[in-house]
Amino acid sequence: MDISNAELEVLNVLWAEAPLPANEVAKRVQLAQDWHEKTVKTLLNRLAGKGAISFEKDGRAYLYSPVIEQANYQQKVSQNFVERLFAGRVSPLVAGFARQGKLSADDVDELKGLIKDWERQQENSDE
């Protein structure tokens, strides 16, 4: 599913809390972006058309909710990114962040934990 950066701003609001009426989505988006409410409503309509969000009538308002899960979307987009820019290899991406000093101690600890978990899974699958 192709979601623009602008649509992603709206989707992030709904991933944080849903269901929400359009005017509340607009208020929350406007905290980060200087967009008119009509712009946000247009983006909501586009996302609904793509099947990324759903809506239900609540009196005179519509309540919007995400259909796609944030973790699933992030996984697909990041896989696509790594495939396109790094030929499917994650290590050059992480190495680039490390060389630029963009990895915090917490990031490194989390990566070490992920690698340990992966190694345990590999050991268990070999048995």
N, C-alpha and C positions, 0 to 999 in steps of 0.2 A: 504494500500500500504506500503510495507516494504522498507524504505529508510535508507541506511547506513549513518553513521556519515560523511563519506567522500562525499557521494552524497549530503548530506544536505549542506555541505560547498559550493558546486557548485550551488545548488538550492537557497541558500541565496543570492548569487550574482545576480541571475536572478530575484528574488523577489525584489531586490533593484532597478534594472533597466533592462528592456528588451524591444525589442529584442537586443541581442548582438551576435557578431560573436565569434567563439570558441577561437580565439587568445585573444580577449578582456576579455572573461570569465577567461581564464588562467591567464592573467596579474592580474586581481582582486583577484583571489584565491591565487595567489602567494604572495600577500601582507600579508596574514595570514598563509599560508602553504608553505613549501619549496617543492613544487611538480613540476615535469616536465610538460610541455604543453601536452605531449602525455598522461600522467596520467589523466589530466583534460578532454581531448577529450574522453578517455575511459569512464570516469564517465558521460559525456554528452550522450554518446551512450547508457549506461545502463539506464539512466533516461528516454531517449527517448523510449527505449524498454519497460519500465515499464508504459509508458503513462503519466509520470509526467511532461515532457516537450515536446514541439513540435519544429519543425524547418522548415524553408523555404529557398529555394535557392535564393541567392542574388548575381548574377554574379558568381564568382568562390567560394564564401564563403557561409556558411550556417548561418542563424540568428536563435538563440535559444530563446524560450520564455517559461515561466512556464504555464502548463495547470492547475495544482492544485493551489488553492489559499492558501496563507500562513496562514491566520486565520483559514481556514477549516482544514488544515493539523495540525496546532498547537492544535486545539480543539480535534481532534481525538486522537492524540498522548498523550495529557495530560489526556484525559479520560481513555485511556488504562493504562497509568501509575498509576493513582489514583485507578483504579479497581484492578490492579495487586498487588500494594504495600500497599494500605490502605483500601481494601475491599469496594471501592467506596465512601469512606468518605473523604471530603476535609479538615475538621477541624484538623485532626491529622497532615496533611501535613503542614498547616499554623502554627499550634502550635509548631511544630518542628523548623520551621524557627524562630519563635518568641523566643523560648527558647535559640536558638543559637545566638541571636542578629542579625539575617540576615534580619530583616524587618526595613526599613527606615521609617521615619515619613511620607514621601510621600506614601510609600506602605500602611501604616496604614490608611492614609486619603483616599486613593483610595479604600481600602477594605471597609471602613465605608460607602463610597458613593455607592458602589455596593450593600451593604446590605440594605441601605435605598431604593435604586431603587427596589430591590427585594421585600422589605416589601410593597412598594406602589403597585407593580404589584399584590401581593397577595391580598391586600385590594380591588383592583379594580376587581379582578376575583371573589371575594366573593360576590360582589354586584349584 
